[in-house]
Amino acid sequence: MSISQKQIQAGLEAGMKKAADIGSPSSIAIVDEGRNLLGFVRMDNALLASIEISQAKAYTSRSLNMKTGDIMALVQPGGPLYGMETTHRSPLVVFAGGVPVTIEGAVVGAVGVAGGMPSDDEAIAEAVAQAIAAF
């Protein structure tokens, strides 16, 4: 199963609405199961750094099939995956804002959001993933 263009649009719209509601201008990236960029938007006033960070969060989330915020504790000194974020050719981002997209029990892609505090980024990413899955 893949993510359709209509699902991408619905996801981006849901993400922009959530970001506006919480006052967090953001960049929102959606990747497919192969970690390829399918959809992206940088909202007005979103930080320039958020462009690459959002895409890296989506890439990381799909690479590991987990929320990026759940990885943080694992890569700390003494953690079981200490240093993992530096071992990959493409950047792995290990703070909140990356969320897998699951449809009918299968991970079909991921969302990455950057621009605000990690908890805001994750809330926006969840809204995007839910809109995609519900479409």
N, CA, C and O atoms as a Tinker XYZ file with bonds, in Angstrom:
   540  protein
     1  N      0.844000   -1.173000    0.000000    73     2
     2  CA     0.000000    0.000000    0.000000    64     1     3
     3  C      0.893000    1.241000    0.000000    63     2     4     5
     4  O      1.916000    1.281000    0.684000    81     3
     5  N      0.502000    2.232000   -0.760000    73     3     6
     6  CA     1.276000    3.466000   -0.812000    64     5     7
     7  C      0.401000    4.654000   -0.403000    63     6     8     9
     8  O     -0.820000    4.538000   -0.290000    81     7
     9  N      1.039000    5.769000   -0.189000    73     7    10
    10  CA     0.339000    6.997000    0.195000    64     9    11
    11  C     -0.021000    7.747000   -1.079000    63    10    12    13
    12  O      0.851000    8.051000   -1.894000    81    11
    13  N     -1.310000    8.047000   -1.251000    73    11    14
    14  CA    -1.773000    8.726000   -2.457000    64    13    15
    15  C     -1.563000   10.241000   -2.362000    63    14    16    17
    16  O     -1.335000   10.788000   -1.282000    81    15
    17  N     -1.646000   10.893000   -3.506000    73    15    18
    18  CA    -1.522000   12.347000   -3.546000    64    17    19
    19  C     -2.619000   13.004000   -2.706000    63    18    20    21
    20  O     -2.373000   14.016000   -2.051000    81    19
    21  N     -3.826000   12.437000   -2.722000    73    19    22
    22  CA    -4.914000   12.996000   -1.905000    64    21    23
    23  C     -4.609000   12.859000   -0.422000    63    22    24    25
    24  O     -4.906000   13.768000    0.354000    81    23
    25  N     -4.025000   11.750000   -0.019000    73    23    26
    26  CA    -3.638000   11.573000    1.381000    64    25    27
    27  C     -2.539000   12.561000    1.774000    63    26    28    29
    28  O     -2.547000   13.110000    2.876000    81    27
    29  N     -1.605000   12.775000    0.866000    73    27    30
    30  CA    -0.531000   13.736000    1.131000    64    29    31
    31  C     -1.119000   15.122000    1.359000    63    30    32    33
    32  O     -0.762000   15.800000    2.323000    81    31
    33  N     -2.011000   15.540000    0.484000    73    31    34
    34  CA    -2.631000   16.867000    0.620000    64    33    35
    35  C     -3.412000   16.967000    1.924000    63    34    36    37
    36  O     -3.329000   17.973000    2.628000    81    35
    37  N     -4.174000   15.917000    2.245000    73    35    38
    38  CA    -4.947000   15.923000    3.493000    64    37    39
    39  C     -4.012000   16.004000    4.697000    63    38    40    41
    40  O     -4.295000   16.715000    5.661000    81    39
    41  N     -2.910000   15.281000    4.641000    73    39    42
    42  CA    -1.943000   15.306000    5.733000    64    41    43
    43  C     -1.297000   16.671000    5.909000    63    42    44    45
    44  O     -1.201000   17.179000    7.026000    81    43
    45  N     -0.852000   17.265000    4.801000    73    43    46
    46  CA    -0.230000   18.582000    4.880000    64    45    47
    47  C     -1.217000   19.625000    5.402000    63    46    48    49
    48  O     -0.852000   20.475000    6.214000    81    47
    49  N     -2.451000   19.562000    4.942000    73    47    50
    50  CA    -3.460000   20.513000    5.411000    64    49    51
    51  C     -3.727000   20.340000    6.904000    63    50    52    53
    52  O     -3.838000   21.329000    7.628000    81    51
    53  N     -3.831000   19.096000    7.371000    73    51    54
    54  CA    -4.052000   18.834000    8.793000    64    53    55
    55  C     -2.868000   19.336000    9.622000    63    54    56    57
    56  O     -3.047000   19.899000   10.702000    81    55
    57  N     -1.673000   19.126000    9.108000    73    55    58
    58  CA    -0.481000   19.584000    9.815000    64    57    59
    59  C     -0.395000   21.097000    9.908000    63    58    60    61
    60  O     -0.056000   21.644000   10.957000    81    59
    61  N     -0.703000   21.775000    8.801000    73    59    62
    62  CA    -0.668000   23.238000    8.830000    64    61    63
    63  C     -1.733000   23.794000    9.764000    63    62    64    65
    64  O     -1.499000   24.795000   10.441000    81    63
    65  N     -2.896000   23.161000    9.808000    73    63    66
    66  CA    -3.958000   23.605000   10.713000    64    65    67
    67  C     -3.524000   23.434000   12.161000    63    66    68    69
    68  O     -3.677000   24.349000   12.970000    81    67
    69  N     -2.982000   22.265000   12.491000    73    67    70
    70  CA    -2.525000   22.008000   13.861000    64    69    71
    71  C     -1.419000   22.976000   14.240000    63    70    72    73
    72  O     -1.416000   23.508000   15.351000    81    71
    73  N     -0.483000   23.210000   13.337000    73    71    74
    74  CA     0.624000   24.132000   13.610000    64    73    75
    75  C      0.103000   25.544000   13.852000    63    74    76    77
    76  O      0.571000   26.232000   14.759000    81    75
    77  N     -0.857000   25.977000   13.050000    73    75    78
    78  CA    -1.449000   27.308000   13.236000    64    77    79
    79  C     -2.194000   27.377000   14.564000    63    78    80    81
    80  O     -2.113000   28.379000   15.274000    81    79
    81  N     -2.924000   26.307000   14.901000    73    79    82
    82  CA    -3.686000   26.285000   16.148000    64    81    83
    83  C     -2.793000   26.426000   17.374000    63    82    84    85
    84  O     -3.185000   27.056000   18.356000    81    83
    85  N     -1.592000   25.841000   17.326000    73    83    86
    86  CA    -0.712000   25.904000   18.489000    64    85    87
    87  C      0.371000   26.980000   18.345000    63    86    88    89
    88  O      1.236000   27.122000   19.210000    81    87
    89  N      0.312000   27.728000   17.251000    73    87    90
    90  CA     1.252000   28.832000   17.056000    64    89    91
    91  C      2.679000   28.391000   16.821000    63    90    92    93
    92  O      3.609000   28.976000   17.376000    81    91
    93  N      2.865000   27.367000   16.003000    73    91    94
    94  CA     4.192000   26.831000   15.739000    64    93    95
    95  C      4.422000   26.703000   14.235000    63    94    96    97
    96  O      4.224000   25.622000   13.681000    81    95
    97  N      4.840000   27.793000   13.547000    73    95    98
    98  CA     5.113000   27.699000   12.108000    64    97    99
    99  C      6.170000   26.617000   11.859000    63    98   100   101
   100  O      7.231000   26.614000   12.482000    81    99
   101  N      5.866000   25.721000   10.957000    73    99   102
   102  CA     6.675000   24.512000   10.818000    64   101   103
   103  C      6.932000   24.141000    9.374000    63   102   104   105
   104  O      6.259000   24.608000    8.455000    81   103
   105  N      7.929000   23.285000    9.201000    73   103   106
   106  CA     8.129000   22.568000    7.951000    64   105   107
   107  C      7.618000   21.162000    8.182000    63   106   108   109
   108  O      7.865000   20.563000    9.229000    81   107
   109  N      6.895000   20.636000    7.187000    73   107   110
   110  CA     6.274000   19.321000    7.303000    64   109   111
   111  C      6.692000   18.496000    6.089000    63   110   112   113
   112  O      6.512000   18.914000    4.946000    81   111
   113  N      7.252000   17.319000    6.356000    73   111   114
   114  CA     7.704000   16.427000    5.283000    64   113   115
   115  C      7.011000   15.076000    5.412000    63   114   116   117
   116  O      6.812000   14.569000    6.516000    81   115
   117  N      6.650000   14.504000    4.275000    73   115   118
   118  CA     6.057000   13.167000    4.223000    64   117   119
   119  C      6.903000   12.322000    3.280000    63   118   120   121
   120  O      7.174000   12.720000    2.148000    81   119
   121  N      7.320000   11.143000    3.762000    73   119   122
   122  CA     8.093000   10.226000    2.932000    64   121   123
   123  C      7.325000    8.921000    2.748000    63   122   124   125
   124  O      6.454000    8.579000    3.547000    81   123
   125  N      7.662000    8.201000    1.682000    73   123   126
   126  CA     7.025000    6.913000    1.411000    64   125   127
   127  C      7.781000    5.792000    2.123000    63   126   128   129
   128  O      8.703000    6.040000    2.900000    81   127
   129  N      7.370000    4.558000    1.841000    73   127   130
   130  CA     7.985000    3.415000    2.514000    64   129   131
   131  C      9.473000    3.266000    2.201000    63   130   132   133
   132  O     10.211000    2.666000    2.982000    81   131
   133  N      9.918000    3.805000    1.070000    73   131   134
   134  CA    11.328000    3.763000    0.705000    64   133   135
   135  C     12.112000    4.980000    1.175000    63   134   136   137
   136  O     13.284000    5.132000    0.833000    81   135
   137  N     11.476000    5.844000    1.952000    73   135   138
   138  CA    12.064000    7.059000    2.543000    64   137   139
   139  C     12.245000    8.184000    1.527000    63   138   140   141
   140  O     13.047000    9.094000    1.736000    81   139
   141  N     11.496000    8.117000    0.426000    73   139   142
   142  CA    11.555000    9.160000   -0.598000    64   141   143
   143  C     10.536000   10.243000   -0.286000    63   142   144   145
   144  O      9.416000    9.949000    0.133000    81   143
   145  N     10.919000   11.480000   -0.489000    73   143   146
   146  CA    10.041000   12.606000   -0.196000    64   145   147
   147  C      8.842000   12.611000   -1.135000    63   146   148   149
   148  O      8.997000   12.609000   -2.357000    81   147
   149  N      7.644000   12.618000   -0.551000    73   147   150
   150  CA     6.403000   12.671000   -1.323000    64   149   151
   151  C      5.749000   14.042000   -1.253000    63   150   152   153
   152  O      5.196000   14.523000   -2.242000    81   151
   153  N      5.813000   14.667000   -0.092000    73   151   154
   154  CA     5.160000   15.956000    0.103000    64   153   155
   155  C      5.929000   16.786000    1.109000    63   154   156   157
   156  O      6.536000   16.261000    2.043000    81   155
   157  N      5.893000   18.093000    0.901000    73   155   158
   158  CA     6.618000   18.997000    1.794000    64   157   159
   159  C      5.981000   20.373000    1.741000    63   158   160   161
   160  O      5.527000   20.822000    0.689000    81   159
   161  N      5.953000   21.035000    2.889000    73   159   162
   162  CA     5.556000   22.434000    2.955000    64   161   163
   163  C      6.364000   23.117000    4.056000    63   162   164   165
   164  O      6.588000   22.557000    5.129000    81   163
   165  N      6.787000   24.322000    3.762000    73   163   166
   166  CA     7.399000   25.177000    4.792000    64   165   167
   167  C      6.442000   26.335000    4.989000    63   166   168   169
   168  O      6.237000   27.150000    4.089000    81   167
   169  N      5.862000   26.398000    6.168000    73   167   170
   170  CA     4.894000   27.451000    6.472000    64   169   171
   171  C      5.596000   28.803000    6.567000    63   170   172   173
   172  O      6.798000   28.875000    6.824000    81   171
   173  N      4.841000   29.854000    6.361000    73   171   174
   174  CA     5.380000   31.200000    6.533000    64   173   175
   175  C      5.990000   31.315000    7.928000    63   174   176   177
   176  O      5.405000   30.865000    8.914000    81   175
   177  N      7.160000   31.917000    7.994000    73   175   178
   178  CA     7.885000   32.178000    9.250000    64   177   179
   179  C      8.490000   30.940000    9.903000    63   178   180   181
   180  O      9.017000   31.039000   11.011000    81   179
   181  N      8.433000   29.790000    9.260000    73   179   182
   182  CA     9.117000   28.613000    9.808000    64   181   183
   183  C     10.623000   28.826000    9.663000    63   182   184   185
   184  O     11.087000   29.402000    8.678000    81   183
   185  N     11.363000   28.365000   10.633000    73   183   186
   186  CA    12.815000   28.511000   10.607000    64   185   187
   187  C     13.403000   27.849000    9.369000    63   186   188   189
   188  O     12.917000   26.808000    8.928000    81   187
   189  N     14.439000   28.445000    8.813000    73   187   190
   190  CA    15.098000   27.851000    7.650000    64   189   191
   191  C     15.662000   26.472000    7.977000    63   190   192   193
   192  O     15.614000   25.568000    7.143000    81   191
   193  N     16.189000   26.308000    9.172000    73   191   194
   194  CA    16.746000   25.013000    9.570000    64   193   195
   195  C     15.690000   23.915000    9.568000    63   194   196   197
   196  O     16.017000   22.735000    9.445000    81   195
   197  N     14.430000   24.300000    9.703000    73   195   198
   198  CA    13.357000   23.304000    9.793000    64   197   199
   199  C     13.177000   22.520000    8.498000    63   198   200   201
   200  O     12.614000   21.425000    8.513000    81   199
   201  N     13.643000   23.058000    7.393000    73   199   202
   202  CA    13.492000   22.366000    6.107000    64   201   203
   203  C     14.199000   21.012000    6.143000    63   202   204   205
   204  O     13.575000   19.972000    5.930000    81   203
   205  N     15.482000   21.031000    6.409000    73   203   206
   206  CA    16.254000   19.788000    6.417000    64   205   207
   207  C     15.935000   18.921000    7.624000    63   206   208   209
   208  O     15.918000   17.694000    7.524000    81   207
   209  N     15.682000   19.559000    8.774000    73   207   210
   210  CA    15.403000   18.778000    9.975000    64   209   211
   211  C     14.109000   17.983000    9.818000    63   210   212   213
   212  O     14.054000   16.816000   10.207000    81   211
   213  N     13.067000   18.597000    9.253000    73   211   214
   214  CA    11.796000   17.886000    9.092000    64   213   215
   215  C     11.972000   16.672000    8.184000    63   214   216   217
   216  O     11.437000   15.600000    8.464000    81   215
   217  N     12.713000   16.840000    7.109000    73   215   218
   218  CA    12.926000   15.731000    6.182000    64   217   219
   219  C     13.763000   14.627000    6.827000    63   218   220   221
   220  O     13.516000   13.443000    6.599000    81   219
   221  N     14.749000   15.018000    7.630000    73   219   222
   222  CA    15.578000   14.027000    8.313000    64   221   223
   223  C     14.781000   13.281000    9.388000    63   222   224   225
   224  O     15.012000   12.095000    9.619000    81   223
   225  N     13.849000   13.968000   10.040000    73   223   226
   226  CA    13.005000   13.289000   11.033000    64   225   227
   227  C     12.120000   12.251000   10.348000    63   226   228   229
   228  O     11.971000   11.140000   10.855000    81   227
   229  N     11.533000   12.596000    9.206000    73   227   230
   230  CA    10.705000   11.632000    8.472000    64   229   231
   231  C     11.558000   10.443000    8.035000    63   230   232   233
   232  O     11.141000    9.294000    8.182000    81   231
   233  N     12.735000   10.708000    7.504000    73   231   234
   234  CA    13.659000    9.660000    7.059000    64   233   235
   235  C     14.019000    8.732000    8.218000    63   234   236   237
   236  O     14.010000    7.509000    8.070000    81   235
   237  N     14.331000    9.316000    9.360000    73   235   238
   238  CA    14.708000    8.540000   10.537000    64   237   239
   239  C     13.545000    7.684000   11.024000    63   238   240   241
   240  O     13.711000    6.499000   11.313000    81   239
   241  N     12.373000    8.293000   11.110000    73   239   242
   242  CA    11.204000    7.569000   11.595000    64   241   243
   243  C     10.907000    6.351000   10.724000    63   242   244   245
   244  O     10.624000    5.271000   11.242000    81   243
   245  N     10.971000    6.520000    9.419000    73   243   246
   246  CA    10.715000    5.386000    8.513000    64   245   247
   247  C     11.852000    4.374000    8.570000    63   246   248   249
   248  O     11.615000    3.169000    8.489000    81   247
   249  N     13.063000    4.847000    8.706000    73   247   250
   250  CA    14.206000    3.932000    8.765000    64   249   251
   251  C     14.096000    2.967000    9.939000    63   250   252   253
   252  O     14.474000    1.800000    9.834000    81   251
   253  N     13.576000    3.465000   11.059000    73   251   254
   254  CA    13.501000    2.657000   12.278000    64   253   255
   255  C     12.075000    2.236000   12.636000    63   254   256   257
   256  O     11.867000    1.487000   13.591000    81   255
   257  N     11.096000    2.720000   11.869000    73   255   258
   258  CA     9.682000    2.421000   12.118000    64   257   259
   259  C      9.266000    2.735000   13.553000    63   258   260   261
   260  O      8.579000    1.952000   14.209000    81   259
   261  N      9.699000    3.891000   14.012000    73   259   262
   262  CA     9.317000    4.334000   15.347000    64   261   263
   263  C      9.330000    5.857000   15.416000    63   262   264   265
   264  O      9.889000    6.526000   14.547000    81   263
   265  N      8.709000    6.391000   16.457000    73   263   266
   266  CA     8.730000    7.836000   16.664000    64   265   267
   267  C     10.158000    8.254000   16.998000    63   266   268   269
   268  O     10.847000    7.594000   17.776000    81   267
   269  N     10.588000    9.356000   16.402000    73   267   270
   270  CA    11.956000    9.802000   16.660000    64   269   271
   271  C     12.149000   10.189000   18.125000    63   270   272   273
   272  O     13.241000   10.027000   18.670000    81   271
   273  N     11.105000   10.695000   18.759000    73   271   274
   274  CA    11.216000   11.059000   20.171000    64   273   275
   275  C     11.495000    9.867000   21.066000    63   274   276   277
   276  O     12.066000   10.028000   22.145000    81   275
   277  N     11.103000    8.670000   20.640000    73   275   278
   278  CA    11.347000    7.464000   21.425000    64   277   279
   279  C     12.786000    6.972000   21.296000    63   278   280   281
   280  O     13.219000    6.108000   22.059000    81   279
   281  N     13.521000    7.516000   20.339000    73   279   282
   282  CA    14.900000    7.082000   20.105000    64   281   283
   283  C     15.881000    7.796000   21.038000    63   282   284   285
   284  O     16.929000    7.250000   21.381000    81   283
   285  N     15.534000    9.015000   21.442000    73   283   286
   286  CA    16.455000    9.865000   22.208000    64   285   287
   287  C     17.097000    9.135000   23.389000    63   286   288   289
   288  O     18.318000    9.172000   23.542000    81   287
   289  N     16.303000    8.482000   24.216000    73   287   290
   290  CA    16.855000    7.811000   25.400000    64   289   291
   291  C     17.796000    6.672000   25.023000    63   290   292   293
   292  O     18.719000    6.354000   25.773000    81   291
   293  N     17.568000    6.064000   23.880000    73   291   294
   294  CA    18.369000    4.906000   23.467000    64   293   295
   295  C     19.766000    5.282000   22.998000    63   294   296   297
   296  O     20.674000    4.451000   23.037000    81   295
   297  N     19.954000    6.528000   22.554000    73   295   298
   298  CA    21.245000    6.926000   21.979000    64   297   299
   299  C     22.099000    7.760000   22.940000    63   298   300   301
   300  O     23.159000    8.255000   22.558000    81   299
   301  N     21.645000    7.912000   24.166000    73   299   302
   302  CA    22.412000    8.660000   25.157000    64   301   303
   303  C     23.598000    7.828000   25.637000    63   302   304   305
   304  O     23.569000    6.602000   25.531000    81   303
   305  N     24.646000    8.474000   26.166000    73   303   306
   306  CA    25.768000    7.708000   26.709000    64   305   307
   307  C     25.268000    6.643000   27.692000    63   306   308   309
   308  O     24.490000    6.931000   28.602000    81   307
   309  N     25.723000    5.437000   27.491000    73   307   310
   310  CA    25.289000    4.310000   28.313000    64   309   311
   311  C     24.054000    3.613000   27.765000    63   310   312   313
   312  O     23.708000    2.525000   28.226000    81   311
   313  N     23.383000    4.218000   26.786000    73   311   314
   314  CA    22.191000    3.619000   26.189000    64   313   315
   315  C     22.557000    2.512000   25.226000    63   314   316   317
   316  O     23.693000    2.445000   24.758000    81   315
   317  N     21.604000    1.638000   24.922000    73   315   318
   318  CA    21.905000    0.491000   24.064000    64   317   319
   319  C     22.243000    0.851000   22.621000    63   318   320   321
   320  O     22.868000    0.056000   21.918000    81   319
   321  N     21.841000    2.034000   22.173000    73   319   322
   322  CA    22.151000    2.453000   20.802000    64   321   323
   323  C     23.026000    3.713000   20.789000    63   322   324   325
   324  O     22.976000    4.500000   19.845000    81   323
   325  N     23.816000    3.893000   21.830000    73   323   326
   326  CA    24.672000    5.073000   21.925000    64   325   327
   327  C     25.493000    5.264000   20.646000    63   326   328   329
   328  O     26.202000    4.360000   20.205000    81   327
   329  N     25.379000    6.463000   20.062000    73   327   330
   330  CA    26.142000    6.800000   18.866000    64   329   331
   331  C     25.479000    6.423000   17.555000    63   330   332   333
   332  O     25.989000    6.768000   16.488000    81   331
   333  N     24.352000    5.720000   17.608000    73   331   334
   334  CA    23.707000    5.265000   16.379000    64   333   335
   335  C     23.414000    6.412000   15.417000    63   334   336   337
   336  O     23.549000    6.243000   14.205000    81   335
   337  N     23.017000    7.570000   15.928000    73   335   338
   338  CA    22.627000    8.677000   15.056000    64   337   339
   339  C     23.777000    9.200000   14.208000    63   338   340   341
   340  O     23.552000    9.959000   13.266000    81   339
   341  N     24.990000    8.812000   14.523000    73   339   342
   342  CA    26.148000    9.263000   13.738000    64   341   343
   343  C     26.686000    8.175000   12.803000    63   342   344   345
   344  O     27.696000    8.387000   12.131000    81   343
   345  N     26.037000    7.036000   12.753000    73   343   346
   346  CA    26.574000    5.912000   11.985000    64   345   347
   347  C     25.981000    5.764000   10.592000    63   346   348   349
   348  O     26.386000    4.872000    9.846000    81   347
   349  N     25.053000    6.598000   10.234000    73   347   350
   350  CA    24.330000    6.454000    8.981000    64   349   351
   351  C     24.784000    7.532000    8.004000    63   350   352   353
   352  O     25.087000    8.652000    8.415000    81   351
   353  N     24.833000    7.210000    6.741000    73   351   354
   354  CA    25.253000    8.174000    5.723000    64   353   355
   355  C     24.315000    9.383000    5.683000    63   354   356   357
   356  O     24.777000   10.523000    5.630000    81   355
   357  N     23.024000    9.143000    5.709000    73   355   358
   358  CA    22.056000   10.236000    5.769000    64   357   359
   359  C     21.801000   10.566000    7.230000    63   358   360   361
   360  O     21.855000    9.679000    8.082000    81   359
   361  N     21.523000   11.832000    7.532000    73   359   362
   362  CA    21.348000   12.215000    8.940000    64   361   363
   363  C     20.169000   11.510000    9.599000    63   362   364   365
   364  O     19.080000   11.427000    9.032000    81   363
   365  N     20.406000   11.007000   10.801000    73   363   366
   366  CA    19.345000   10.478000   11.639000    64   365   367
   367  C     19.096000   11.497000   12.740000    63   366   368   369
   368  O     20.026000   11.912000   13.431000    81   367
   369  N     17.853000   11.894000   12.899000    73   367   370
   370  CA    17.485000   12.883000   13.912000    64   369   371
   371  C     16.708000   12.152000   14.997000    63   370   372   373
   372  O     15.739000   11.448000   14.714000    81   371
   373  N     17.145000   12.327000   16.251000    73   371   374
   374  CA    16.626000   11.502000   17.336000    64   373   375
   375  C     15.823000   12.281000   18.366000    63   374   376   377
   376  O     15.667000   11.821000   19.497000    81   375
   377  N     15.308000   13.453000   17.996000    73   375   378
   378  CA    14.402000   14.139000   18.915000    64   377   379
   379  C     13.025000   14.206000   18.288000    63   378   380   381
   380  O     12.880000   14.010000   17.081000    81   379
   381  N     12.020000   14.478000   19.089000    73   379   382
   382  CA    10.616000   14.326000   18.700000    64   381   383
   383  C     10.240000   15.132000   17.468000    63   382   384   385
   384  O     10.762000   16.219000   17.220000    81   383
   385  N      9.305000   14.554000   16.696000    73   383   386
   386  CA     8.782000   15.207000   15.504000    64   385   387
   387  C      8.718000   14.300000   14.303000    63   386   388   389
   388  O      8.220000   14.706000   13.253000    81   387
   389  N      9.208000   13.078000   14.426000    73   387   390
   390  CA     9.101000   12.089000   13.366000    64   389   391
   391  C      8.158000   10.987000   13.805000    63   390   392   393
   392  O      8.293000   10.447000   14.903000    81   391
   393  N      7.192000   10.649000   12.941000    73   391   394
   394  CA     6.163000    9.669000   13.289000    64   393   395
   395  C      5.912000    8.760000   12.086000    63   394   396   397
   396  O      5.718000    9.257000   10.977000    81   395
   397  N      5.911000    7.436000   12.283000    73   395   398
   398  CA     5.575000    6.534000   11.175000    64   397   399
   399  C      4.107000    6.688000   10.766000    63   398   400   401
   400  O      3.262000    7.063000   11.579000    81   399
   401  N      3.824000    6.399000    9.517000    73   399   402
   402  CA     2.451000    6.367000    9.016000    64   401   403
   403  C      2.088000    4.897000    8.828000    63   402   404   405
   404  O      2.715000    4.180000    8.048000    81   403
   405  N      1.070000    4.470000    9.556000    73   403   406
   406  CA     0.640000    3.080000    9.509000    64   405   407
   407  C     -0.774000    3.003000    8.959000    63   406   408   409
   408  O     -1.674000    3.698000    9.431000    81   407
   409  N     -0.961000    2.155000    7.958000    73   407   410
   410  CA    -2.278000    1.919000    7.373000    64   409   411
   411  C     -2.507000    0.413000    7.341000    63   410   412   413
   412  O     -1.693000   -0.333000    6.798000    81   411
   413  N     -3.609000   -0.026000    7.919000    73   411   414
   414  CA    -3.961000   -1.441000    7.967000    64   413   415
   415  C     -2.816000   -2.279000    8.524000    63   414   416   417
   416  O     -2.534000   -3.369000    8.026000    81   415
   417  N     -2.162000   -1.765000    9.560000    73   415   418
   418  CA    -1.102000   -2.493000   10.240000    64   417   419
   419  C      0.261000   -2.465000    9.588000    63   418   420   421
   420  O      1.209000   -3.037000   10.126000    81   419
   421  N      0.385000   -1.814000    8.440000    73   419   422
   422  CA     1.672000   -1.754000    7.734000    64   421   423
   423  C      2.208000   -0.322000    7.744000    63   422   424   425
   424  O      1.464000    0.635000    7.529000    81   423
   425  N      3.506000   -0.194000    7.997000    73   423   426
   426  CA     4.147000    1.118000    7.915000    64   425   427
   427  C      4.351000    1.436000    6.441000    63   426   428   429
   428  O      5.056000    0.717000    5.733000    81   427
   429  N      3.728000    2.520000    5.982000    73   427   430
   430  CA     3.773000    2.887000    4.561000    64   429   431
   431  C      4.562000    4.166000    4.311000    63   430   432   433
   432  O      4.682000    4.608000    3.168000    81   431
   433  N      5.100000    4.759000    5.369000    73   431   434
   434  CA     5.866000    5.989000    5.231000    64   433   435
   435  C      6.043000    6.621000    6.590000    63   434   436   437
   436  O      5.898000    5.970000    7.624000    81   435
   437  N      6.360000    7.908000    6.570000    73   435   438
   438  CA     6.555000    8.631000    7.824000    64   437   439
   439  C      6.398000   10.121000    7.586000    63   438   440   441
   440  O      6.440000   10.609000    6.457000    81   439
   441  N      6.217000   10.820000    8.688000    73   439   442
   442  CA     6.074000   12.271000    8.696000    64   441   443
   443  C      7.189000   12.841000    9.557000    63   442   444   445
   444  O      7.553000   12.261000   10.581000    81   443
   445  N      7.727000   13.979000    9.138000    73   443   446
   446  CA     8.681000   14.707000    9.957000    64   445   447
   447  C      8.256000   16.154000   10.044000    63   446   448   449
   448  O      7.892000   16.764000    9.038000    81   447
   449  N      8.301000   16.709000   11.251000    73   447   450
   450  CA     7.924000   18.099000   11.471000    64   449   451
   451  C      9.012000   18.778000   12.281000    63   450   452   453
   452  O      9.528000   18.212000   13.244000    81   451
   453  N      9.356000   19.992000   11.886000    73   451   454
   454  CA    10.339000   20.793000   12.624000    64   453   455
   455  C      9.921000   22.251000   12.570000    63   454   456   457
   456  O      9.302000   22.707000   11.608000    81   455
   457  N     10.269000   22.962000   13.614000    73   455   458
   458  CA     9.978000   24.390000   13.657000    64   457   459
   459  C      9.633000   24.894000   15.035000    63   458   460   461
   460  O      9.720000   26.093000   15.303000    81   459
   461  N      9.243000   23.993000   15.909000    73   459   462
   462  CA     8.845000   24.396000   17.246000    64   461   463
   463  C      9.553000   23.564000   18.291000    63   462   464   465
   464  O     10.586000   22.947000   18.031000    81   463
   465  N      8.976000   23.558000   19.475000    73   463   466
   466  CA     9.498000   22.697000   20.526000    64   465   467
   467  C      9.220000   21.248000   20.138000    63   466   468   469
   468  O      8.252000   20.986000   19.424000    81   467
   469  N     10.038000   20.303000   20.586000    73   467   470
   470  CA     9.830000   18.910000   20.199000    64   469   471
   471  C      8.409000   18.397000   20.452000    63   470   472   473
   472  O      7.870000   17.655000   19.631000    81   471
   473  N      7.805000   18.778000   21.562000    73   471   474
   474  CA     6.436000   18.310000   21.838000    64   473   475
   475  C      5.442000   18.869000   20.825000    63   474   476   477
   476  O      4.492000   18.183000   20.447000    81   475
   477  N      5.653000   20.111000   20.381000    73   475   478
   478  CA     4.797000   20.693000   19.338000    64   477   479
   479  C      5.001000   19.974000   18.013000    63   478   480   481
   480  O      4.041000   19.649000   17.314000    81   479
   481  N      6.264000   19.731000   17.678000    73   479   482
   482  CA     6.568000   19.032000   16.423000    64   481   483
   483  C      5.899000   17.662000   16.394000    63   482   484   485
   484  O      5.345000   17.261000   15.371000    81   483
   485  N      5.950000   16.945000   17.514000    73   483   486
   486  CA     5.333000   15.619000   17.552000    64   485   487
   487  C      3.817000   15.706000   17.441000    63   486   488   489
   488  O      3.205000   14.883000   16.760000    81   487
   489  N      3.204000   16.678000   18.092000    73   487   490
   490  CA     1.746000   16.833000   18.011000    64   489   491
   491  C      1.311000   17.114000   16.572000    63   490   492   493
   492  O      0.298000   16.587000   16.112000    81   491
   493  N      2.067000   17.930000   15.879000    73   491   494
   494  CA     1.754000   18.245000   14.482000    64   493   495
   495  C      1.952000   16.998000   13.616000    63   494   496   497
   496  O      1.113000   16.682000   12.773000    81   495
   497  N      3.059000   16.298000   13.828000    73   495   498
   498  CA     3.328000   15.082000   13.048000    64   497   499
   499  C      2.234000   14.038000   13.267000    63   498   500   501
   500  O      1.823000   13.360000   12.325000    81   499
   501  N      1.770000   13.910000   14.491000    73   499   502
   502  CA     0.676000   12.965000   14.782000    64   501   503
   503  C     -0.582000   13.350000   14.009000    63   502   504   505
   504  O     -1.276000   12.481000   13.482000    81   503
   505  N     -0.879000   14.652000   13.940000    73   503   506
   506  CA    -2.057000   15.114000   13.208000    64   505   507
   507  C     -1.935000   14.774000   11.729000    63   506   508   509
   508  O     -2.910000   14.368000   11.097000    81   507
   509  N     -0.740000   14.939000   11.181000    73   507   510
   510  CA    -0.505000   14.615000    9.768000    64   509   511
   511  C     -0.690000   13.122000    9.535000    63   510   512   513
   512  O     -1.405000   12.716000    8.619000    81   511
   513  N     -0.045000   12.303000   10.368000    73   511   514
   514  CA    -0.127000   10.838000   10.205000    64   513   515
   515  C     -1.562000   10.346000   10.344000    63   514   516   517
   516  O     -1.988000    9.462000    9.600000    81   515
   517  N     -2.304000   10.905000   11.282000    73   515   518
   518  CA    -3.697000   10.496000   11.475000    64   517   519
   519  C     -4.544000   10.873000   10.258000    63   518   520   521
   520  O     -5.395000   10.094000    9.827000    81   519
   521  N     -4.313000   12.059000    9.709000    73   519   522
   522  CA    -5.083000   12.492000    8.525000    64   521   523
   523  C     -4.786000   11.597000    7.329000    63   522   524   525
   524  O     -5.688000   11.267000    6.559000    81   523
   525  N     -3.533000   11.206000    7.172000    73   523   526
   526  CA    -3.174000   10.312000    6.066000    64   525   527
   527  C     -3.858000    8.961000    6.235000    63   526   528   529
   528  O     -4.449000    8.433000    5.293000    81   527
   529  N     -3.775000    8.410000    7.435000    73   527   530
   530  CA    -4.325000    7.083000    7.692000    64   529   531
   531  C     -5.857000    7.061000    7.612000    63   530   532   533
   532  O     -6.452000    6.042000    7.262000    81   531
   533  N     -6.484000    8.191000    7.938000    73   531   534
   534  CA    -7.945000    8.257000    7.957000    64   533   535
   535  C     -8.557000    8.508000    6.600000    63   534   536   537
   536  O     -9.754000    8.294000    6.408000    81   535
   537  N     -7.753000    8.957000    5.656000    73   535   538
   538  CA    -8.293000    9.365000    4.348000    64   537   539
   539  C     -8.783000    8.180000    3.549000    63   538   540
   540  O     -9.266000    8.348000    2.429000    81   539
